[in-house]
Amino acid sequence: MPFNSKPRVLLTNDDGPPDNKESPYVLGLYKHLTCHLGWDVKVVLPSAQKSWIGKAYHIKEVTRGSYFYPQEDGIGETSQRSRALKDGELAEWILLDGTPATCANVALHNLYPNEIDLVISGPNLGRNTSSAFALSSGTIGAAMSSSLSKMRSIALSYGTVVHPTPTMYFEPAHEAGCRIINHLWNNWGEDECGLREGEVDLYSINIPLIEDILSEEGLKICWTKMWRNSYGRLFKNIACGSNSRDHTVEAPGPDVANSNTIQTSGPGPEDEETGDLLFKWAPEMKGLITPSLEALPVGSDGWAIYQGWISVTPLRASFGEPNTHDGLESENRVWKMKL
């Protein structure tokens, strides 16, 4: 791929089209990428919230799409056919009834083949630090999907610390994100195992939305590795003693306040028979979101966000492998087992 100082960008996310509660950041980042950096940006988003879906693809459903024409406030018309922009409309975006990874792949190979140099996924509403969140993240899933198409890819996430997050934090976050993205594009790292001619496959950026982001010096930025952690119970059995409150679930992001709820699509209390197998999304995340400093490996992305710093983590588009059998000769790799 020839180097281009101003890349042609695909912007996607897992939070869906602009929405004050569920997707408050994508429009602002788009404006910064196009107006401040002057980059050519195509936007293909899930038509609705698709968090915690990882790198999944829906393979039995037909993925349907529509054209979306956002205005300055993020509100816009949709259309089944492409049309000319009307007064006040910023651009033509595309919304797909699919996963973030689907949006990225369809955009790269069907909508804009050979027209994209860099994929940016995000900004996510909430952090994507640590393996527990990263392996579940639709934001990172879209970037991972794109890197598997040998495309430079970046996942960008904004860690929510203050509830509700002051809107004055948004612009500094976009500015910091664009500076880092621009720097990475012009100084892309090397990895001898990279899919793309020895380059790093993808990066995960996490920016904490804290008061220091307003300071003149801004937040510190550091290279990090991923904090390897785990999670426990993610779902709650609500079959016994079911009531209307049981049939709402917390919004899916790791940093979303507990008071933000959404309705489930499952059976409600008015159903005559639900049985005893009824579960709702109710993750126990305290140890993941507010760990002790002693639990965080120095140099990890979780350690950085605990310090109030921006983390930049180079990643490979693969499952991590232990080096248990490195150096073995080929004949010693063959199993010899007694039956």
Beta strands, then each sheet from edge to edge (+ up, - down):
strand 1: 8-12
strand 2: 40-46
strand 3: 65-70
strand 4: 76-79
strand 5: 93-96
strand 6: 118-125
strand 7: 152-160
strand 8: 202-209
strand 9: 221-223
strand 10: 235-237
strand 11: 248-250
strand 12: 261-263
strand 13: 279-281
strand 14: 310-315
sheet 1: 4+ 3- 5+ 2+ 1+ 6+ 7+ 8+ 14- 9-
sheet 2: 10+ 13-
sheet 3: 11+ 12-
end
